[in-house]
């Protein structure tokens, strides 16, 4: 799938690193042409006019363990390592897996509404942007804005909440012209969906928690179903950023979700670079993140 027209402008995204990795102070801000933007609210969900290519924010590169995520409660929503009881969180290595087994991240301008109960899963949203597992061969980096195509979705039920996991592929991946839907994933990436199900089921067990469960008996739904969920969470985000959601329920405190945005002038949370809140963004360390060149390979067993 070739990149055309307006897609070229998305190469302007870079990262601003603050603090040392694996520290409480570490933050990764996303910049567009040198200006910090919100990873949650300012990067468009769709990367082309046809709405067939989406922007994904990489939070956790494949094979790494630190539980990095978009910070909902901090202004302009940098990526930071999650903290519990004052300690940085990481996932354990569980044989035969090493860390996260895909480039893991989120779709900007989506929100899993914690009040909405999905009619098929019977569970509320998890109050986060929509999660994405990108399965291409190249390892990403934290804060990278990848352009991806949607292939399918799985419905993890995590501590009573619906935690959707979109399966996607980098449009620059060598397999992008061959893989278009969930059945193509089963054919070209044998064992990957089964491994994804297994990983999410067991990854919290070393921390003393029970296995997770899935809706739909663990089966991955197809691209059409995934697209429907994306559209629902996009609509929920629009309600969030417009302030409409606050009219129908208890107002969300700023500490729960910071909604400052540079790119949505119609929003009551719109700010400009000369605003006081924008001036609180810390300067970077002067350290850049190099693009990774590591790859992984899928070997079709039927050929052996």
C-alpha positions as CSV (number, residue, x, y, z in Angstrom):
1,X,0.0,0.0,0.0
2,X,1.8,3.1,-1.2
3,X,1.6,6.4,0.8
4,X,0.2,9.3,-1.2
5,X,-0.6,12.9,-1.0
6,X,-1.3,14.4,2.4
7,X,0.4,11.4,4.1
8,X,3.8,13.0,3.6
9,X,3.2,15.6,6.3
10,X,3.0,13.0,9.1
11,X,6.8,12.6,8.8
12,X,7.0,15.8,10.8
13,X,6.4,13.9,14.1
14,X,9.4,13.6,16.4
15,X,9.9,12.9,20.1
16,X,11.0,15.0,23.0
17,X,12.6,12.9,25.8
18,X,12.5,14.2,29.4
19,X,14.3,12.4,32.2
20,X,16.1,9.0,32.1
21,X,14.3,5.9,30.8
22,X,13.1,3.6,33.6
23,X,12.8,6.5,36.0
24,X,9.7,8.2,37.6
25,X,10.6,11.4,35.8
26,X,10.8,9.9,32.3
27,X,8.4,11.3,29.7
28,X,8.2,11.1,25.9
29,X,6.4,14.0,24.3
30,X,5.4,14.0,20.7
31,X,6.3,17.0,18.6
32,X,5.0,18.2,15.2
33,X,7.5,20.5,13.5
34,X,9.2,21.2,16.9
35,X,5.9,21.9,18.7
36,X,4.6,19.6,21.4
37,X,1.2,18.2,20.7
38,X,-1.1,15.9,22.7
39,X,-0.6,12.2,21.9
40,X,-4.2,11.7,22.9
41,X,-6.0,14.6,21.4
42,X,-4.0,16.4,18.7
43,X,-2.7,13.7,16.3
44,X,-5.4,12.8,13.8
45,X,-6.9,9.3,14.0
46,X,-6.9,9.0,10.2
47,X,-3.8,9.5,8.1
48,X,-5.6,9.9,4.8
49,X,-8.8,11.4,3.5
50,X,-10.2,8.0,2.6
51,X,-10.0,7.0,6.3
52,X,-8.4,3.7,5.4
53,X,-5.0,4.4,7.0
54,X,-4.8,5.2,10.7
55,X,-2.2,6.9,12.9
56,X,-1.0,4.7,15.8
57,X,1.1,6.0,18.7
58,X,3.7,3.4,19.6
59,X,4.0,3.2,23.4
60,X,5.9,-0.1,23.9
61,X,8.3,-1.5,21.3
62,X,8.2,-5.2,20.6
63,X,10.3,-7.4,23.0
64,X,10.5,-4.7,25.7
65,X,9.0,-5.0,29.2
66,X,8.4,-1.5,30.6
67,X,4.7,-0.7,30.8
68,X,4.7,2.6,29.0
69,X,1.4,4.4,28.2
70,X,-0.1,7.7,27.2
71,X,-0.6,9.7,30.4
72,X,-4.2,10.7,30.5
73,X,-3.9,13.0,33.5
74,X,-0.9,15.1,32.4
75,X,-1.1,18.1,30.2
76,X,-0.5,17.2,26.5
77,X,-0.5,13.5,27.5
78,X,3.1,12.4,27.2
79,X,4.1,8.8,27.3
80,X,5.4,7.6,30.7
81,X,6.0,4.3,32.5
82,X,3.0,3.3,34.6
83,X,3.5,3.4,38.4
84,X,1.8,1.3,41.1
85,X,2.5,1.8,44.8
86,X,5.4,4.1,43.9
87,X,7.1,1.5,41.8
88,X,7.5,1.5,38.0
89,X,5.6,-1.3,36.3
90,X,6.9,-3.8,33.8
91,X,5.5,-7.1,32.5
92,X,7.3,-10.3,33.3
93,X,8.8,-12.6,30.8
94,X,6.7,-15.7,30.6
95,X,8.1,-18.6,28.5
96,X,8.2,-18.6,25.6
97,X,7.5,-14.9,25.3
98,X,9.9,-12.0,25.7
99,X,8.2,-8.8,26.8
100,X,5.4,-7.5,24.5
101,X,5.2,-9.6,21.3
102,X,4.1,-6.8,19.0
103,X,4.6,-3.1,18.8
104,X,2.0,-2.0,21.3
105,X,0.3,1.3,21.4
106,X,-2.9,3.3,20.9
107,X,-5.0,5.1,18.4
108,X,-5.2,8.9,19.1
109,X,-8.6,10.6,19.2
110,X,-10.3,7.4,20.5
111,X,-11.7,6.8,24.0
112,X,-13.2,3.7,25.6
113,X,-16.0,5.4,27.6
114,X,-16.2,3.8,31.1
115,X,-19.9,4.5,31.3
116,X,-20.8,2.7,28.0
117,X,-21.6,-1.0,28.4
118,X,-20.9,-2.8,25.1
119,X,-24.0,-4.9,24.2
120,X,-21.9,-7.9,23.1
121,X,-19.2,-8.0,25.8
122,X,-21.5,-6.9,28.6
123,X,-18.7,-4.8,30.1
124,X,-17.9,-1.1,30.3
125,X,-15.0,0.6,28.6
126,X,-11.6,1.0,30.3
127,X,-11.4,4.8,30.1
128,X,-8.3,4.7,27.8
129,X,-7.6,5.3,24.1
130,X,-8.1,2.2,22.0
131,X,-5.2,-0.3,22.2
132,X,-3.3,-1.5,19.1
133,X,-1.1,-4.5,18.5
134,X,1.0,-3.8,15.3
135,X,2.4,-7.0,13.9
136,X,4.9,-5.9,11.2
137,X,8.5,-6.9,11.0
138,X,10.1,-3.7,12.1
139,X,10.4,-2.8,15.8
140,X,9.1,0.7,16.6
141,X,10.2,3.2,19.2
142,X,8.3,4.9,22.0
143,X,6.5,7.9,20.6
144,X,6.7,6.8,17.0
145,X,3.6,7.7,14.9
146,X,3.1,4.7,12.7
147,X,0.6,4.6,9.8
148,X,-1.2,1.3,9.9
149,X,-4.1,-0.6,8.3
150,X,-6.6,-2.3,10.5
151,X,-7.0,-6.1,10.2
152,X,-9.1,-7.2,13.1
153,X,-9.8,-7.0,16.9
154,X,-10.0,-9.0,20.1
155,X,-12.1,-8.2,23.1
156,X,-10.1,-8.7,26.3
157,X,-12.1,-8.6,29.5
158,X,-9.7,-7.1,32.0
159,X,-10.9,-6.8,35.6
160,X,-14.5,-6.4,34.5
161,X,-13.8,-3.9,31.7
162,X,-13.8,-4.3,27.9
163,X,-10.2,-3.7,26.8
164,X,-10.3,-3.9,23.0
165,X,-7.1,-4.9,21.2
166,X,-6.9,-3.9,17.5
167,X,-4.7,-6.0,15.3
168,X,-3.0,-3.8,12.7
169,X,-0.1,-3.7,10.3
170,X,2.3,-0.9,9.3
171,X,1.4,0.2,5.8
172,X,5.1,0.2,4.9
173,X,5.6,-3.4,5.9
174,X,6.6,-5.8,3.1
175,X,3.4,-7.8,3.8
176,X,1.0,-4.9,3.6
177,X,-0.1,-5.7,0.1
178,X,-0.9,-9.3,1.0
179,X,-2.6,-8.9,4.4
180,X,-6.0,-7.1,4.4
181,X,-8.2,-8.9,7.0
182,X,-8.1,-11.2,10.0
183,X,-8.1,-14.4,7.8
184,X,-4.9,-13.1,6.1
185,X,-3.3,-12.8,9.5
186,X,-4.1,-16.5,10.2
187,X,-2.7,-17.5,6.8
188,X,0.5,-15.4,6.7
189,X,1.3,-15.2,10.4
190,X,0.6,-18.7,11.7
191,X,0.2,-18.9,15.5
192,X,0.3,-15.2,16.0
193,X,-3.4,-14.8,17.0
194,X,-3.2,-17.8,19.3
195,X,0.0,-16.4,20.9
196,X,-1.8,-13.0,21.3
197,X,-4.7,-14.7,23.1
198,X,-2.3,-16.7,25.3
199,X,-0.2,-13.7,26.2
200,X,-3.0,-11.5,27.3
201,X,-4.6,-14.4,29.2
202,X,-1.5,-15.0,31.3
203,X,0.6,-11.9,31.5
204,X,-0.7,-10.8,34.9
205,X,-0.4,-14.2,36.6
206,X,3.2,-13.6,37.8
207,X,1.9,-10.6,39.7
208,X,-0.5,-12.8,41.6
209,X,-3.6,-12.0,39.5
210,X,-5.9,-14.6,37.9
211,X,-6.0,-15.3,34.2
212,X,-7.8,-12.8,32.0
213,X,-10.7,-13.7,29.8
214,X,-12.0,-12.8,26.4
215,X,-15.4,-12.1,24.9
216,X,-16.4,-14.1,21.8
217,X,-14.6,-17.2,23.2
218,X,-11.3,-15.6,22.5
219,X,-11.8,-15.4,18.7
220,X,-10.5,-12.4,16.8
221,X,-13.2,-10.5,14.9
222,X,-12.6,-9.2,11.4
223,X,-11.7,-5.9,9.9
224,X,-15.3,-4.8,9.5
225,X,-16.1,-5.4,13.2
226,X,-12.8,-3.6,14.2
227,X,-13.7,-0.6,12.1
228,X,-17.1,-0.4,13.9
229,X,-15.4,-0.3,17.3
230,X,-12.9,2.3,16.1
231,X,-15.8,4.5,14.9
232,X,-17.6,4.1,18.2
233,X,-14.5,5.1,20.3
234,X,-13.8,8.0,17.9
235,X,-17.4,9.3,18.6
236,X,-16.8,8.9,22.3
237,X,-13.6,10.9,22.1
238,X,-15.4,13.6,20.2
239,X,-17.9,13.8,23.0
240,X,-15.0,14.0,25.5
241,X,-13.0,16.7,23.8
242,X,-16.1,18.8,23.1
243,X,-17.1,18.7,26.7
244,X,-20.4,17.2,25.7
245,X,-19.8,14.2,27.9
246,X,-19.8,16.4,31.0
247,X,-23.4,17.5,30.4
248,X,-24.6,13.9,30.9
249,X,-22.7,12.7,33.9
250,X,-20.5,13.8,36.7
251,X,-17.8,16.1,35.3
252,X,-14.4,14.4,34.7
253,X,-11.7,15.9,36.9
254,X,-8.7,17.2,35.1
255,X,-6.5,14.8,37.1
256,X,-8.3,11.9,35.4
257,X,-8.1,13.1,31.8
258,X,-6.2,16.2,30.7
259,X,-8.0,17.5,27.6
260,X,-5.7,20.4,26.6
261,X,-5.6,20.5,22.8
262,X,-3.8,22.7,20.3
263,X,-5.5,21.3,17.2
264,X,-9.2,21.5,18.1
265,X,-10.1,25.2,18.2
266,X,-13.8,24.5,18.9
267,X,-13.0,22.6,22.1
268,X,-13.4,24.4,25.4
269,X,-10.0,22.9,26.3
270,X,-8.2,24.5,23.4
271,X,-5.0,26.4,24.3
272,X,-2.3,28.1,22.3
273,X,1.5,27.8,22.6
274,X,1.7,31.1,24.5
275,X,-0.7,29.9,27.2
276,X,0.6,29.3,30.8
277,X,-0.2,25.6,30.7
278,X,1.8,25.1,27.5
279,X,4.8,26.9,29.0
280,X,4.9,24.3,31.8
281,X,6.0,21.6,29.3
282,X,9.6,20.6,30.3
283,X,12.5,20.9,27.9
284,X,14.0,17.8,26.5
285,X,17.3,16.1,27.3
286,X,18.8,16.6,23.9
287,X,18.7,12.9,23.4
288,X,17.0,11.5,20.3
289,X,15.6,8.0,19.7
290,X,17.0,6.2,16.7
291,X,14.8,4.1,14.5
292,X,15.2,0.4,15.2
293,X,16.4,-1.9,12.5
294,X,15.6,-5.2,14.2
295,X,13.1,-7.4,12.5
296,X,11.4,-10.7,13.3
297,X,10.2,-13.4,11.0
298,X,7.2,-15.7,10.5
299,X,8.1,-19.1,9.0
300,X,5.1,-20.9,7.5
301,X,5.3,-24.4,9.1
302,X,3.6,-26.1,6.2
303,X,6.7,-25.4,4.0
304,X,9.0,-27.3,6.3
